[in-house]
């Protein structure tokens, strides 16, 4: 993501969604809770920056784990003819209302246990 911030663009290339999700599932294997991937796409090839997407997904998943989630669901679905929607849902406590205003502030996380989640949130959003 820092490459994006510096240059203003990321290299776009075709990559395998299945391989990306396999990597994410392998990375989440140590998670003591329940982690589910619901891939509703029929097409395996995506166009984008796999490293940036994997980094954003792993940061969001790590946030859920650090916040105490016991169940995490990652869903991939077709949003329209050209866009894919990737959502992450968890049963963690969420962000309290008094802290939501700072979600897009990249370097001032309100919780000491979750580092730089503002950068992660604004990048993923």
DANORTA-V794452 format. One record per run of one state. SS is the DSSP state (H for helix, E for strand, C for the rest). FROM is the first residue (numbers start at 1). LEN is the number of residues. If there is no record, write none. Layout:
# DANORTA-V794452
ss = {SS | SS}
from = {FROM | FROM}
len = {LEN | LEN}
This chain:
# DANORTA-V794452
ss = {C | H | C | E | H | C | E | C | E | C | H | C | E | C | E | C | H | C | H | C}
from = {1 | 2 | 8 | 13 | 17 | 28 | 34 | 40 | 45 | 49 | 50 | 67 | 71 | 79 | 84 | 91 | 97 | 103 | 117 | 125}
len = {1 | 6 | 5 | 4 | 11 | 6 | 6 | 5 | 4 | 1 | 17 | 4 | 8 | 5 | 7 | 6 | 6 | 14 | 8 | 1}
